[in-house]
Amino acid sequence: MEIILLERIEKLGGIGDVVTVKNGFARNYLLPNNKALRANEANRKLFEANRSKIEADNAERRGDAEGRAKDIDGKQVVLIRQASNTGQLYGSVSVRDIVDALAEDGVTGVTKAMVELERPIKSLGLVDVKVKLHPEVAVTVGVNVARSPDEAEMQKQGIDVIAAMFEEEQAEAVATALEPDSEDEFEDATPPSVRAAEEIPAADEGEEA
């Protein structure tokens, strides 16, 4: 289907461009969200008659987004989740979770449609997520998924929590292996000759020498 873009669409074009897209993409996303018009003669005339206003409105929204981007770009949100010892989450972190975490941190106006997450986050760690505040303005938000605030702080400092935990477990295993099985190993180190002498039964007092 041929369409006229009403805003910049990544990998397609900018305002006023006439491009060809798949019918489903146009009908299910671009047209109902007022991001494009069908490229027929009536719509071409309508667009040209309103081009100045469309471009002015877009510039205003872009300016607002650029102003907000300064406060959002590089921000990091912490999400506490339960996970296994291998770092796999019991569940996942979704776009909705990220939007809610940003809102709790004072970042309003970010919708699910703005957050670009290819797939839900299913493991502990730091993940950079792209947020498009405007078709021409994108920022990066850090998502710190941890099992506790302390672990989140460690990850923020660049520490691999799972690797550190594994090393600690290995050290404990080695320490346990080196522990004596009983207290017998801590007996006085008595020389064999002295021990042998101590073991010889003493002669009876009445026995002749």
C-alpha positions as CSV (number, residue, x, y, z in Angstrom):
1,M,0.0,0.0,0.0
2,E,1.2,3.5,-0.8
3,I,1.0,6.0,2.0
4,I,2.0,9.6,2.9
5,L,3.9,9.9,6.1
6,L,2.7,12.4,8.6
7,E,5.8,12.0,10.8
8,R,9.2,10.5,10.6
9,I,9.1,6.7,10.7
10,E,12.5,5.0,11.2
11,K,13.7,3.1,8.1
12,L,10.8,4.5,6.1
13,G,11.1,8.2,5.7
14,G,10.1,11.7,6.9
15,I,7.1,13.9,6.8
16,G,5.5,14.1,3.4
17,D,7.3,11.1,1.9
18,V,5.3,8.7,-0.1
19,V,6.3,5.2,0.6
20,T,5.1,1.6,0.0
21,V,4.5,-0.6,3.0
22,K,2.7,-3.9,3.8
23,N,-1.0,-3.6,4.0
24,G,-1.2,-5.0,7.5
25,F,1.4,-2.5,8.8
26,A,-0.5,0.4,7.3
27,R,-4.0,-0.7,8.5
28,N,-3.0,-2.0,11.9
29,Y,-0.5,0.7,12.9
30,L,0.2,3.7,10.7
31,L,-3.3,4.7,9.6
32,P,-5.1,4.2,13.0
33,N,-2.4,6.0,14.8
34,N,-2.5,9.0,12.5
35,K,1.1,8.5,11.4
36,A,0.2,8.3,7.7
37,L,-2.5,8.8,5.0
38,R,-3.4,6.6,2.1
39,A,-1.6,8.0,-0.9
40,N,-4.7,8.8,-3.1
41,E,-5.3,12.1,-4.9
42,A,-7.6,13.5,-2.3
43,N,-5.2,12.9,0.5
44,R,-2.3,14.3,-1.4
45,K,-4.1,17.6,-1.8
46,L,-5.2,17.5,1.8
47,F,-1.6,17.0,3.0
48,E,-0.2,19.8,0.8
49,A,-2.9,22.2,2.1
50,N,-1.9,21.4,5.7
51,R,1.8,20.7,5.3
52,S,2.9,23.9,7.0
53,K,0.7,23.2,10.1
54,I,1.8,19.5,10.2
55,E,5.5,20.5,10.1
56,A,5.0,23.3,12.7
57,D,3.2,21.0,15.1
58,N,5.9,18.3,14.6
59,A,8.7,20.9,15.3
60,E,6.9,22.0,18.5
61,R,6.6,18.4,19.8
62,R,10.2,17.7,18.9
63,G,11.3,20.7,20.9
64,D,9.3,19.6,23.9
65,A,10.8,16.1,23.6
66,E,14.4,17.5,23.3
67,G,13.8,19.5,26.5
68,R,12.6,16.4,28.4
69,A,15.4,14.2,27.0
70,K,18.0,16.1,29.0
71,D,16.4,14.9,32.3
72,I,15.7,11.3,31.1
73,D,18.7,10.3,29.0
74,G,21.1,8.1,31.1
75,K,18.6,7.7,34.0
76,Q,18.7,4.3,35.7
77,V,15.7,2.6,37.3
78,V,16.0,-0.4,39.7
79,L,13.7,-3.3,39.5
80,I,13.9,-5.9,42.4
81,R,13.0,-9.4,41.3
82,Q,13.4,-13.0,42.5
83,A,15.9,-15.0,40.6
84,S,17.7,-18.3,40.7
85,N,21.4,-18.7,41.6
86,T,22.2,-18.7,37.9
87,G,20.6,-15.2,37.5
88,Q,17.4,-16.3,35.7
89,L,14.3,-14.5,36.8
90,Y,11.3,-16.2,38.1
91,G,9.2,-14.3,35.6
92,S,10.3,-11.4,33.4
93,V,10.5,-7.6,33.2
94,S,8.2,-6.1,30.6
95,V,7.7,-2.7,29.0
96,R,4.9,-2.0,31.4
97,D,7.3,-2.6,34.3
98,I,9.8,-0.2,32.9
99,V,7.1,2.5,32.3
100,D,5.9,2.1,35.9
101,A,9.4,2.3,37.3
102,L,10.1,5.5,35.4
103,A,6.8,7.0,36.6
104,E,7.7,6.1,40.3
105,D,11.0,7.8,39.7
106,G,9.3,11.0,38.6
107,V,9.4,10.5,34.8
108,T,5.9,11.0,33.5
109,G,4.6,11.0,30.0
110,V,6.4,7.9,28.8
111,T,4.1,5.4,27.3
112,K,4.5,1.7,26.4
113,A,4.7,2.6,22.7
114,M,7.8,4.8,23.4
115,V,9.8,1.9,25.0
116,E,11.6,-0.2,22.5
117,L,12.2,-3.6,24.1
118,E,12.7,-6.5,21.6
119,R,11.9,-9.1,24.2
120,P,11.1,-9.2,27.9
121,I,14.2,-9.2,30.3
122,K,14.6,-12.6,31.9
123,S,17.8,-12.4,33.8
124,L,19.6,-10.2,36.4
125,G,21.9,-7.4,35.2
126,L,22.0,-4.0,33.6
127,V,20.1,-3.5,30.3
128,D,20.1,-0.3,28.2
129,V,16.7,0.4,26.8
130,K,15.8,2.9,24.0
131,V,12.9,5.3,24.7
132,K,11.6,7.4,21.8
133,L,10.1,10.5,23.2
134,H,9.4,11.7,19.7
135,P,10.0,10.1,16.2
136,E,13.2,12.2,16.0
137,V,14.2,12.2,19.7
138,A,15.4,9.0,21.4
139,V,17.1,8.5,24.8
140,T,18.6,5.6,26.6
141,V,17.4,4.4,30.0
142,G,19.3,1.9,32.1
143,V,17.3,-0.9,33.7
144,N,19.0,-2.5,36.7
145,V,17.4,-5.8,37.5
146,A,18.6,-7.2,40.9
147,R,17.5,-9.4,43.8
148,S,18.1,-6.7,46.4
149,P,19.0,-3.0,46.6
150,D,22.5,-4.1,47.7
151,E,23.0,-6.2,44.6
152,A,21.6,-3.4,42.5
153,E,24.2,-1.1,43.9
154,M,27.0,-3.6,43.2
155,Q,25.8,-4.0,39.6
156,K,25.7,-0.2,39.2
157,Q,29.4,-0.2,40.2
158,G,30.1,-2.7,37.5
159,I,30.3,-5.8,39.6
160,D,29.0,-9.1,38.1
161,V,26.9,-10.3,41.0
162,I,26.4,-13.8,39.7
163,A,30.1,-14.2,39.0
164,A,31.0,-12.8,42.5
165,M,28.5,-15.2,44.1
166,F,30.0,-18.2,42.2
167,E,33.5,-17.3,43.3
168,E,32.3,-16.9,46.9
169,E,30.6,-20.4,46.8
170,Q,33.8,-21.9,45.3
171,A,35.9,-20.4,48.1
172,E,33.5,-21.7,50.7
173,A,33.6,-25.2,49.1
174,V,37.4,-25.2,49.2
175,A,37.5,-24.0,52.8
176,T,35.0,-26.8,53.7
177,A,37.1,-29.4,52.0
178,L,40.2,-28.3,53.9
179,E,38.5,-28.5,57.3
180,P,39.7,-31.5,59.5
181,D,37.2,-34.4,59.8
182,S,37.6,-34.5,63.6
183,E,39.5,-33.0,66.5
184,D,42.0,-35.9,66.4
185,E,44.1,-34.1,63.9
186,F,44.6,-31.4,66.5
187,E,46.2,-33.7,69.1
188,D,49.6,-32.7,70.5
189,A,52.3,-33.5,68.1
190,T,54.1,-35.8,70.6
191,P,57.3,-37.3,69.2
192,P,56.9,-41.1,68.4
193,S,59.7,-42.1,70.9
194,V,58.1,-40.3,73.7
195,R,54.7,-41.7,72.8
196,A,56.1,-45.2,72.7
197,A,57.7,-44.7,76.1
198,E,54.4,-43.5,77.6
199,E,52.7,-46.6,76.2
200,I,55.1,-49.1,78.0
201,P,53.3,-50.3,81.2
202,A,55.1,-49.4,84.4
203,A,56.7,-52.2,86.4
204,D,55.0,-53.3,89.6
205,E,56.6,-51.8,92.7
206,G,57.2,-55.2,94.2
207,E,58.8,-56.6,91.1
208,E,62.5,-57.0,91.2
209,A,64.5,-55.0,88.8
